[in-house]
Amino acid sequence: MLPLLSHQQTLEPVYLAYLDALEQSEYSGDIDKRYSARLVQATDNSVYQFLPQAVLYPKNQQDIQIALTLAATDAFRSVTFSARGGGTGTNGQSLTHGLILDVSRYMNRVLEVNAEQGWVRVEAGVVKDALNDALRPHGFFFSPDLSTSNRATIGGMINTDASGAGSLVYGKTSDHVLALRSVLIDGSVLDTQPLDAGLLCNPDNVSDNPLGQKLISAVAAVCREKRTQIENQFPKLNRFLTGYDLKHVWNDNLTQFDLSRILTGSEGTLAVITEAKLNLTPLPTERAMVNIKYDSFQSALRHAPSLVAARATVVETVDSKVLNLAREDIVWHSVSDLIQEVPGKVIDGLNMVEFAGDTVEVEQKLASLEAVLTEQFSKGECGVLGYQVTQDKPSIEKIYGMRKKAVGLLGATKGRRKPIAFAEDTAVPPEKLADYIMEFRAVLDGHNLQYGMFGHVDAGVLHVRPALDMCDVEDEKLLRVISDQVAALTLKYGGLMWGEHGKGVRGEYGPSVFGDELYGVLQDIKGLFDPDNRLNPGKLVAPKHTGALYYDIDSAKRGKFDRQIPIEVRDAFPDVMNCNGNGLCFNYSSYSPMCPSFKVTGDRVQSPKGRAGLMREWLRLLEAEGVDVNALAKAKPLGLLQRVQNTLNAQRDYDYSHEVMESLKGCLACKACSGQCPVKVDVPKFRAQFFNIYYQRYLRPAKDYLVAGIEDSLPLMAAAPRLTNFASQNPLSQWVIKKAIGYVDAPALSVPTLKQRLDGHASRGYDLAALQAIPEEARSQFVLVVQDPFNSFYDSGLVLRFIQLIEKLGLKPVLLPYKPNGKPTHIKGFLDKFAKTAQSSADFLNQVHKLGMPMVGIDPALVLCYRDEYREVLGANRGNFEVKLANEWLLNVIKDLPAKAPQDKQYTWFSHCTESTAKPNTANEWTKIFAHFGAKLTAVNLGCCGMAGTYGHEAENLERSKVLFEMSWQQTLAKIEQPQVLVSGYSCRTQVKRFAGYKPKHPLEALLELANI
């Protein structure tokens, strides 16, 4: 039996009192004390896990001032804070056991763009790519780049002094900070910007904040006094030392001082940054990329210095492991033509070289490099196997998209050991990189470890992720050994262990890099800003006399908790366990399919990463209770009366399972995560597993039975469609259905029905024996149409027109008998029923498959269910039947048909979420098909329409469904004439009809029109 689950992680009394006092103050932001919210913020993109006391979402700077001012009172001086943005840290940078100050939910505005002077003013929570969206119309961009740019915030970039591709030209974030506004530990506000040295003589000239005056004077004095030691001690790197950057607070001739340089890279340990004024870079007028292929990764590394010498803007490298993982991912379809295989050769390394600037400059550099590469290739030098050039900006962005996704792709490595981040942003002088990497590889090879490598060879930064199993105690110990070895190795080569992503828990290596004297200066600076060690305590340094750092390499890791889950349970829930915190599901763009529930709520609990984290804890707590989850999944529900009682007591009795349910029921089951997530986390899969178990203890809502039973009941309702429609579509019935069941806007059955439309048609009257009697050579002329419940019963006209199209193409359609697919039952977690339905349909389809005639389905979600959920649930019992999508089938058909002359017909295709992420080449396929029919088809990349099967029909989801539609679909549809709009998903067409007021055509209907011209 599923027991009540309690986490035992109650809030400390001082934090409860503080949060109660905060709620009574003028603080206007959100305060989230839910265990689920705390769990989601307990991890980032690292191996660490620190459970915070609560999460604060301030709406403005005043909220942060109120929070810190309250905490400055004697009663709350033990309360600690850590500011957080996108949560993309790879070493626990923003993790804390205190309070999280998450500025990403509300403080994400672009406040002012001054194109004339080339600067922008932003709040700390704005996402980097969102900022560039706002700057692009002005001809500028914020140039420091990073692989997590679609979810990393500017505040996070400032606090870690982030950089990435092109830093040799574009620099680090600190190179672009003109001014900062921060809230200090006492709640006061400090503005920092460059100051002439002469102003420092009078504190009133530098700030009107007394604490700020003290900080500026003290830091200026000590950094000037220690100038010689700083110059001698700090490594000479493009990725200069950060946290705290003592060197650059003064300019080279000591005429200008800027405290912002101390704050930039301080990881929130000195102040809470709320606003930034940043300088901007003009967008280049011309860009060109050269993809150079090598026989080995070492060849790529050793060739890189000559590419830098060619004055490239960017030189990025990836190894064969990353390339091979990319080939297996959805991203590869977009770049395969740009990185073509070399016949007879194996590409084991790749350098991506970009030139950006004005047209003449780029063309000259490109021509020069091409001449050199051609000669080297012809002579077999430098391991060059070939190269490709592209000057198409969208193509260049696709290549960068592949490179950025490489970070997460490494997590998709097979086996229990996964490449993880802990020593992966080391920086050494570029000319020493190849030798350094050879030694680094020797260290890892000495431990018999696999690893992936990629990075910014132009800056001497290479990301190396050794594969370890954090559920294995010995591997966790090995992480410490390797960390120490790499820290020593970087010092040997005059480099840094933290060259790009900040220190996080690696502050323990500070003394060996800074030296005792300068490390003492860092401690003094921390003590000036935060004497009680309350801002992100345990990171970088601690004030003197406050003890050792709270956190180090050995701090609590996710694996400590995950290993409490038995291996057989971990294997039963692979999607739950494989999430590595990459956070691609936090992509800010409403035009990205993953993840609609996060986009519409802004709540990280409502995300694939959040859901996977909550499920891991659920599995851990069940094991702590001695419950065998795999046995529980096969158990029968409690008796009805017991489930009624448990449901009635749900408000009284805390059960952690309710928090998991709250997260999972918000999922739209669109399956975009299963395609777009780098490690293919399939939330709908483990969502169904959870529902199946949860409802053994609690009552199911009535709407679940309605959805799960729809496929079985539709044939009965269609026997009297007008009566059914009258009973379901009148206002009184709709009100009753909404109130009693929680279902809204149910579609009307088709009238006439499909049976009536095809009365007497040759496609009806399926007879297996007759089909088996057809000679094999004639069977290629037949097409078997696989019915789905939605199009056959709610849009029968589409099925008719598909059959007419088949006939128009000179083929013979056969309508197969209607068989329930089972998708609705799977979505709602009726797994036993789904297995029976799937097996029944699979048995039938396998029988038909033997005919050797193509089987084609219309609705993408239902067809793809045959390939995914059927294979998952049935395994080998699924058989080998294949149901093609209409576009897949048409691609083969048009090979034998003459192309039609071009016509003045244009269409725009809107994809289904499941379709576009599971089959990313679908847009290209439809485009090719329409071109063959003489028409032009344009595909648009959009997020979710908000319907997602039955999600949008559930009353509790109605508002979110509408907002999702408005986010991307509504404005795009408004720009296109209605006859040109094509939508392949039934649920998407229903949503357009509901909120746009018209029913768009399916691509098949447009093709029939074209065929008839």
N, C-alpha and C positions, 0 to 999 in steps of 0.2 A: 504494500500500500504506500502511496505517496504521503509522507508525513508532513506536518507543519515544519517549516525550516526557519530557524533563527540564526542570524549571523554573529551575534554577540559582540558586534563592533559599535557599541553605543558611543555617543559623543562625550568627551571629557566635560566635567561640570563647568569649568571656566569658559569653555567654548559655547556651551549651551546658554550660559548667562550672557555672554557677549552677544551672541546672535539674537537673543531675546531683546537686549538693550538696543541693538541695531535696528530691529524691526520697529521699535517704538520711537526711533529717531526720524529725521527727515530724509533718510536714505530711501531712494526711489527705485533702486535696482532689484533684481531677483536674489533670493536667498534659497539655496537648494540643499536641504539636509538629507534627502533621500539616499539610502544606501546605494541604490543603482547609480545615481549621479556621482557619488563619491568614487565608486568603483571605476567608472568610465574615465575619471580624471586621475586615477591612480597609476595609469600607464601612459607612455608616450610611444615613440618609435624606437625605444631602447629595450633592454632586457630587464629593466628595473620595475618595481611595483611598490609605491608608497601610498597608503590609503590616507587621503586628506580628511579633515574633520567636517568640512562642508565646502560648497562652492558659491562664491559671490559673483554675480553678473552686474557690475555697475553700469548705469545708463549714461553716465557722464563723469567728468572729472570731479565734480562736487561730491558725487557718491564716494569716490575713493578718498577724498579729503575727510568726509564724515567718518568713514570706516577707520582710517588711520588715527584721526583725532580721538575717537572713542577708545581705540586700543592704547592710546598714550596715557590714559588714566591709570591710576595705581591698581585698580581692580583687574585690569586686563593686560598688564605688562608682560604676561607670559604667552599671549596670543601671537602667533607668527603668521606670515603671509608669503605667498609666492605668486607673482603675476604670471599669467599664462595667455598665449595667443592661439596658434594653430595646433600646439601640442605635437610638433614634429621633431622634437629633440631626440638625439640618438644616444645620449648619455644621462638621461634623467634630469635635464637642465631645469625644468619647471616643476618637477615632482616634489611633493612635500607632505609631511604629516600634519601640517597646520591648515590654514585656509587658502584656497585657490581664489585668486582675483582674475577671472576670465574676462578679458576685454573684447573678445572676438564677437560676442553676440550683439552688442549694442554700439560699442565705441568704434565703429568701422566706417566713418564718413571721410570723404575727401572734402576738406574744408575750404580750400582756396587753391586755384591754379593761376599762377602768374606767368603766362607764356612769354611776355615781353622780357622779363628778367630771368626766366628759366628756372623757376622753383615752384614747389607745391607744398601745401601745409595739410597734414593728415592727422587723423586720430590713430592711436597705436594699434587698434584692432582691424584696420583695413588689410585685406589680403593683397599680396604683391601683384598678382595678375589682375585683380579688380582695379587696383590703382593704375596699372598700365592701360586698361580699358578706358579709363577716364582721361588719360593723358594722350592717347593715340590721336584723337581728333585735333589736338593742338600741335601735333608733329613731334612729340617728345615721348621718352620712356624712362622709367627708373631702371638703370642699367645693371646693378648687381643681380646676378641670376642664381637660381638654385633649383634643384630637382623637384622640390615641394612647392613651387611658386604658386600653384593653384589652391593652396590651403594655408601656407605660411603667412603670418602677419608681419607688417612692418615693425611692430613693437618687438616681435621675436627676432627679426633680422637685426634690429639695432642692439638688442640685448646680447646676441651671440656674435655680433659684428660679422654677419653672414656674407658669403660670396660664393661664386661658383664659376660656371663657364665664362670665359672672357675676362677674368679678373686681372690678367696681365695688362689689359687695356682699360677696363672699366673700374678696376679697383674693388675695394670692399665697401660694405655699407657705411662705415665710418668716414670714408672719403667723400661721401655725399651728404652727410649730416651738416646742415647749416645752423640749426638751433634745435633745442629740445625744451619741452616743458614737462616737469616731473613733480610728483608729490613725494615729499620727504617723510621720514618715519614719524615726525610729529604732526603730520597733516598739513603742513605748510607747502606752498607752491614755489618751485624754483625754476626760473628761466635761465638757460645757459646758451651762450653763443660766443664767438671769438671776441676777445677783449684786448685792446692795446695795452702793452705792459705798463705804460704810464698811469693808467686808470687804477691799477692795483694798489697804489699808494693810499687811496682813500676808499675804504670799504663801501661808503654810500654810493660810489660811482659804479660799483659792479652789481649790486643787487639791493632791493628793498627788503629782503628777507634776512633777518639777523643770522639764522643758522646758515643760510646760503653765503653770507659774507664770510663767516668763519671757515666754511668749506673751501671757498675759492682761495682765500688767503693762504690757508694751510697747505692745500695741495699744490698751489703755485710755488710756494716757498720750498717745499721738500723736493719737488721734481726739478727745480732749478738747482738746488743744492746738490742733488745726486746725479746731475746730468752726465758726468763722466762715467760713473758706474753703469748708468742705464745704457749709454752708447756702447760700452764694452761688453755688457752682459747680454743684451738682446740679440737674438739671431738676425742675420741680414737676409730677410725673406720678403718676397712679395706678400705672403700671408703673414704679416708681422704679428708680433705677440699681442694677444688680447687678454683682458681680464686680470688686472687693470692695465690699460695702455699708458704707462708712465712716459713713454718716449714722445708721444705725439700731442700731449697737452700743450707743449710749447712748440712753436715753429722752429725751423732750423737756426735762425739768427736771434731767437729769444725775444722777439719784438711783439709777439702775440700769444695769448694764452686762451685755451678753450677747455672748460671743464667737461663739455659734452664728450670729449675723447675718453675721459675716465668712465663716464656712464655707458658709452657705447662699448659693448663687450662685457659689461659687468653682470649680466645674467640676472638682473633684478635684485642683486644683493645690496645695492646702495640706495635705490629709489624706485618708485613706480612711474615709468615713463608713460605719459598720456597723449602727448602731441609731438610731432616732429615737422620741422621745415627742412625739405630736402632739395638738393639741386638736381637738375634733370639733364638728360643727354638727348640731343636731337636724333630723331630716327634716321638711320642711314638711308641714302637714296638708292643704294645698290648693295646687294648681298650675293655672295656666291659660296657654295660649299663643295669641297672636294672630299670624297670618301675614299681613303687609301686602304687597300687590302694587303695583308701581310701573311707570310708563312708561319710566323710565330708572334707571340705577345712580346717577347724580348726584342724582336726586330722592330715592332711598332714603337716600343719605348726608346730604343736607341736612335730611331729615325726622328723622333720628336724634336730634339734641339734644332735640327736644320729647318724644321717647319716653323718653329718660333722665329728663327733667324730670317725667314721669308716674310716677316712682319705680319703674321696672321693675327686676326682678332681673337680667334678661339682655336685651341688644339685640344680635342677630347679623345680619349682612348678607351676602348673596351676590349675585354679578352674573349676567348672563344666560349667560355662558360656562359657569359652574359648573352652573347650572340645566339647561342643555341637555345637558351631559355626564351629569348625574344622570338625566335622562329616558331616556338610552340604557343605563342600568345596571340591574342586578338590584335595586338599592335602591329604584327608583322605584315598583315595585308596592306598596310598603308606605306610601308617602306621597302617591300621586297623588290620593286622595280628600281629603287635607288641604290640598293646594295645587292647587286646580282651576284650569283655564284660564279666562280672562275672554273671553267671546264677542266676536269682532271686535277684540280688543286683543292686544298682544304684551307679555308680562311681561319686562321687562329689568332688574328689580331686586326684591329681596325682603328685608324686615326681619322677623326672627323675634323677637317680644317675649314674654318670659315674666314672669309674676308668681308669686311663691311666698311662702307664709307661712300665717297662720291664715285660716280661711275668710272671715270678715267683711272683713278687710283686702284679701284678693285680690278678692273680689266687688266691693268699692267701687272699687278701682283699675281693674278690668276694665270696669265700667259707665261709669266716667268716660272711659276711652280710647275705648270703643266709640262714645260720644256724639260725641266729637271727630272720630273717623274717619268716622262716618256723615255728618257735616256737611261735612267736607272732600271726601268722595267726591261728595256731591250737588252741590257747588259746583265740582267739577273742580279742586280746589286741591292743591298739594304733589305732584302727579303720582300721586296715589293712585288705583289702578284697582279696588280692592276689598280685602276682608280676610275671613279665616276664623278662627273661634275654636274651640279644642278644650280641654276640661278633663279629658280622658281621659288618665291618666298613661302607659299604653302607647303611645298615639298621640304624645304629647309626646316620648317616648324615640325613637320612629321618626323623628321630624323631626330630632332631634339626631343620630341615626345617619346620616341623609343628610348633614347638615352636616359631621359628622366625616369621613365618607368623601370629602367634597369635596377634601380634601388629596390623596388618591391619585387621584381621578378626573381631575384636571388632567393627570396623566401619560398618560391615555388619548387625549389630543389627537392627531388624525391628523397625519402628516408627520414629518419628521426633527427639526424643532424641537419641543421639549417644554417646557412651563412647569416651571421648576426653582426650588429654594429657594436663595437666597443673600442677598437683601435683602428678605426677606418678613415680617419681624416688627417692622417699624418702629413706633414709638409717638410720637404727638404729643398735645398737649392736645386733648381731644375737640372743643372748639369751633372748633379750627383744622383739623380732619380733612378736611372737604370741600375747602377751598382747597388743602391740602397734597396731597390725592389728585389734584386737577386738575393741579397742577404735576408730580406723579409721572407721571401719564399722559402729559403733554406730553414728558417726558424719554423715555419708552418709545416714544411715537409718533414722536419725532424720529429714533429708530433703526429705525423701521418694524417694530416688534415686536408680536406678539400677546401677550396676557397674561390671566390670570384673577385675580379679586379676591373675597375673602371675609374675614370676621373679626369682631372685637369692637368695634363702633363706639362702644359705651358707654364703653370705656376708651381710645379713640383709637388702637386697634391694627387695622390692616388688612393682611391677608396678600396680597401682590402677587407673583405668580410669572411673570416674563417667560419667553417661549418662546425657548430657544436650543438649538443643536445642539452638544453638547460634543465631538463628533467633528470639528467644523469648527474649525480653528485660529483663524480670524478671529472666530468666535463666542466662543471662549474669551477672546480679547483683549477683546471687547466686554463680557464679564462684569466685568472689571476696571474698565472705563470707567464702566459703570452703577453699580457698587458705590461708586466714588468720588463720583459725582454724587449718589447717594441719601444717602450719609453727610453730604455738605455740605447737602443739602436738609433732612434731619432737624434738623441744628443750626440752620438758618435758622428753623425753626418751633418751636424750643425743645424738641425731642424727642430720641429715641434711635434708633439703628439696630438695637439689640438690645433690643426691648421685651418679649420673651416667651420666646425659645428659647435664651438665652445667647449668648455671643460666639463660641465656637469659634475658628476661624482669623481672626476679625475683630479680634483684639486690637490690630492696628496702628492702629486708629482711636481707641484709648484716649486717647492724649495730647491729641487735639483736643477730647475731651469732658471729661476730668478737669482738663486744664491741667497744665503741667509740674510744679508743686509737688505737687499731689495724686497725679499719676502716680508721682512719686518715692516718695511714701508707700506706694503699692501695691507698688512694687518692694521697698521695705524690708520690708513685711509678708511678701511671698513669700520674701524672704531669711531672715526669722526662722523660718518654718515649714520651708522646703525650700532650704537654702543652696546645695546642689549642683544644684538645678533638675532633680529626678528624678521628680517627681510631675506627670504630664501636661505634660511640658515643651513649650514653644512656644505655649502657650495663655495668654490674658489678659495676663500680664506675666512677665518674667524677673527674677531677682535682679540688682541692680546689679553691674556689672563682669563679667557672664557673657555679654555680647554681645546681639545682636538676637534677637527671637523666631524660633524655628525655622520657624514656619508663618505664612503670610499668605494673602491672597486668591489669590495665584498658585501656591499649593502644588499638588502632584500631584493631578490629577483622574482620575476613572474614564475620561473621554473620551480621555486620553492613551494609555491601553491599548486602549480600544475602537477607536480610529481605525486601529490596526494591523491590524484585521480588514477585509478588502476589503468594499466596499459590497454586492457580489453575495452574499457569504456572510452578512452581516448581514441581508439581505433574505430569505435562505433560513431563517434562525433568528430570526424577529421576536420570539417569546416570550422568547427568551434575552436579546435586546438591550433589550427594552422595560421590563424590571423596573427600577423606579426607587428601590428600597430602602425603600419605604413601610413594609414590615414588618407589614402586616395579617395575614400568615400566621403571625405569632408570637402571635396572640390566645390568651390564657391559658385560655380557657374550654373545657372538655371537651365542652360542648354546642354548640360551633361546628364545622361540618363541616370547615373548612380549618384546619390541615393535620394529619391524624391521625398521620403519621410523626413530625412534630416534637413533637406532644403526648405521644406515648408514649416518646420517647427524650430529650426536652429538649435535643437536639443541633441547633444551627442549621444544620449541614451537611445535616440531614434536613428541609429546608424548601424551599418554592418559591424564596424569595430566595437561600438557600444554593445550591440547584441551578443557578439561573440564573447566579449568579456563577462557579461552577465551570465551567459550560459556556462562558461568555465567555472564561475563561482558556484552556480547551481549544482553542477556535477560534483564539485568538491564538497559542498555541504551535504549532499546525499550520501557520499562515501563516508563522511564523518558520522552520519547517522546509521551507518552499517547497511545501507540500501544498495542492492545490486540493480543498477539502472537498466542494464540489458534485460534482466528478468522482469523488471517493472514494466518495460515497454510491451511485454507480451501478456501482462496481467489483465484481468477483466475489471471493469469499473466497479466501484462500490455500489451497493443497492441504492435505489432511487431515494428512499427516505434519508439515508445517510448523506447522500450528495446534496439533498435539499437542506439538511441541517448544516452541513459544512459551508454551503453557499450563504445561508442566512447569517452565519457566524463570521463571515469573511471580514466584515467591517470591524468586528471586535478583536479577532485573533490575528496578530501579525503573522504573515507567511511570506517569506522571501519570494516564493513562487509567484506571488501577485505582482511583484516588481518586474520579474522577468516577463510575465504575461503582458503587463502594461507596455513594455518595450516591443515585444514581438507582435502584438495585435496591431500596432501602428504600421507594420511593414505592409507594403502594397503587393508583395509577392510578384514583383515585376521581373525578378531574376537578373536585373542589370548587374548586380554584384557578382553573380557567377561568371559573367563574361568580362567585366571591366576591372574587377579586383585583381591585382597582380598575382595573388595566391589563390584566386578563384573561390573565395568564401561564398558559399551558397546559403544565404539566410533562409529562403523559403524551405529548403530541405530540413534544416534543424528546427525551424519554426514548426513544421508539421510534426516532427518527432516530439517536440515539447507539448504541443496541443494534445497529441495522442495520450500523453501521460497525465497532463494537468487535469484533463476532463475525466480522469478516472476518480478524482476526488471531488470535483465541483461540477455543477450543472452547466451544460452548454446553453448558450443563448439560442433562442428559437430561429434566428436568422441563419445560424450554421446549418441547421437541419434543412432549411429552405434551399440554401445554396447546394448542399451535398446531395439533395434529392432532385435537383432540377433536371438532370439528364434523364432520369427514369420517368419523371412525370410529364415531360414535354410531349412525347407521343400521345399520351392520354389527353392532354389539354388541346393538342392540335386536332383531335377528332372533332372538336366543336370550337373552332377558333373564335368565332364571333361571340359566342356565349362566354368564353373564357375572358376575352378582351372586355366585354361589358362588365363582367364581375370584378376585374382587376383594375380597369382604367377609370372608373367613375370616381368623382371626388370623395365620396363617402368611403369607398373601399380603400382608396389610397390613404386616407386619413387613418383608417383602422389598421392597415398594414404598417404604416409608419409608427403608430403608437404601440401596437401589439408586438410587432416583429422587428421594428427598427429598419425597415427597408423602404427606399424611396425611388421614384422615377423608373419603376420597372417597365421595360419595353413591352410593346404590344406584339402579339403573335402576327405573323404574316398572313394576310388574306388577299388573294387565295393562297392556300398552303402549297408547299412544294409538290405534294402528291397531286393536288388539283392542277397545278401549272404543267406538270409533266404527264397528265392523264393521256394515255394512248401513245406516249412518246417511246421510241425504240430504246432509250437509255434505261427505262424502267423494266421491271420484271427480271431482276437478277436471277440467273439460273447457273449454278456452278457446273453442273453436268454439261450444259450447252456450251459454256465457255471452255471446258476441258476438251470438248470435241472439236474445237477450232484448230486447224492445222498450225503447227508452231510458226511456220513462215508467215502466216497471216496475223499472228497475235500482236505484232508491232503496230498494227493499225488501230488497236483498241487502247482506250484510256479509262482506268478505273477511278471514279471520283469517290473519295473517302469523305463521308459526311461528318460534320461537327454540329453540336447542338445549337450553337448560336446562329450560324448562317442558315442552316437548314430550316430552323423554326422561326427565327426572327427576321431573316433577310433572304427569304427563299428566292426572291428575284435575282439575287447575285448568283446563286447556284444555277439557276436557269440560264443566265447569260454566260456562265462559264461553260456549261454544256453546249450552248450555241457557238461559243468561240471554238471549242474543240471540233465541232462539226465544220465550222468555217475553214479550219485548218486542214480539212480533208481526213479527219480521223473519226473514230467511232467511240462515243462516250458510253460508259456503263456506270450507272449510279449504284454503288454498293449499298446494301442494307444498313440502316442506321444502327450503330453500336456505340454505347456510351464510352467516352474517352477516359473519364475518371479524374480529369484535372481539377474540377471543383471540389471533389472529395479530398484530394491531396492537399489543396490549399487550406482546407479547414481541419486537417489532421485526422481524418477518418481513415487511418492507414490500412486497417484490415479490409474495409470496404474497397479502398482504392486497389489493393493487391488483387482482390477477387475480380474487380472490373477490368483491371489491366490484363490479368491472365486470360480472361474470357475474350477480350478484344484482340490480344496478341495471338491466341490460338486461331481465331477467325482470320486475321490478317496474314498469318503465316500460311494458312491453307490457300488463301487467294494468291499469295506471293509466288506460289509454285507455278502459277499460270505463266509467269514471265511477262506480264503486262504491267506497265507503269501504274503505280497508285499515286494519286495526287490529292492533297488536302488544301483547303483555302485559308483557314485561319492559322497564322504563324504559331501562336502560343500552343494550340492543340497539337499541331504537327510536331513541334519540338518536344512536346511532352512524350511522344512516342520514343524519342531518341534519348531523352535525359531521365525523367522520372521512371519510365518503364525499365530502362536498363539498371537503374539504381535499385529498384524494388524487386524486379523479377530475376535479375542476373542472367544466368545461362538459359532460364526458362522463357526469356523474352523471345528467343528465336532470331531469325535473320531478316525478317520482313523490313521493307523500306517504304516509307510514305514520303514523297517529295513535296517540297513547297512548290507553289505554282511557278515561281520564277526559275527554280532549279529545273523543273520539267521543260519549261518554255525555252531555256537556253539550248537544250538538246534538240528540240523540235525545229527551231529556226535554222539550224545548220542545213536542213534539207529543204528549206523554203526560200524562194527568191525574195530579196529585199525589196520593199516598196519604195517608190520614189519619194524623196523628201516632201513633206507637206507643211503647211503653215500652221502647225499644231504644237503647242507647248503645254507641258504639265509640270506640276510640282508634287513630289512624293514625300509624304510624311510617314516615317517608319513606326513600327511597334517596338516598344522598349526591349522585349524579350528577343525579337527578331534582330534588331540592330546590334545587340551586344553578343548574342550567340552566333550570329551569321553576319559579321561586319562587312562582308563583300556584297551584301544584298543590294545596296544602292547601285553599285556598279553593274550588277546583273540586270536590274530593271532598266537602267539607262541604256544598256546594250540592246535589250529586247525592244524598247520603244524606238531606238534608232533604226532597228531592222524594219519596224512598221512605219518608218518615215516621219517619226515625231521626235521632238526634243523633250527630254525629261531632266528636271533638276531636282536633286535630293537636298532636303534641309536637315541639318543636325539640330535636334531639339531634345529637351528633357521629356519627362513623363507628362502625358496629357491629363493625368489625375484620375482616370477611370480604373485601369488595371484590373480587368475582369469584373468582379462584383464589388471591389473596394469602394468605388464611387457611388454605389447604390445603397451603401449602408449609412443610415442617418447620422451616426456619430462621426462619419468621415466626410460628410457632404461639404462642409466649409473648407476643409483641407483640399478636397478634390477640386473645388472651384478655384482656389488660390493657385494650385499647381497648373491648372489650365491657363490661368491668367499670366503665369510667370513667363511662358515661352510660346505656347501654341496660339493664344488669342491674338497677340500683336503680329505674329507671322501670318496667320490666316487673314487678318485684316488687309494685308498688302497684296493678296492674291485673289484674282477673280475666281468665284466659286466653281465654275465648270472646269477650272484647271487643277483643282485640289484633288489629289488622290491619296487615300489612306488605306493601308492594307489590313490593319487590325480591326476586328469587329468592335471591340470595346472602345477603341479610339474614335471610330466613326460615330458610335453612340454618344460619346462625350461632345464631339463637335456639334451633333444635332441638338444636344441638350443646351449647350452654352453659346453656340454660334448661330443656332436657329436654322441650320440646313444640314441635309445629309450628304456628305461627300461621296464620290464614287470610289470604288475599288479599282486598282490598276487593270484588272481583268475586264471591267466594264468599258474602260477607255480603249483597251486593245480591240474589243469587239467593235466599237464605233469605228476605229481606224481600219479594221479589216473589211468593214462594210463600205468604205469609201471607194 
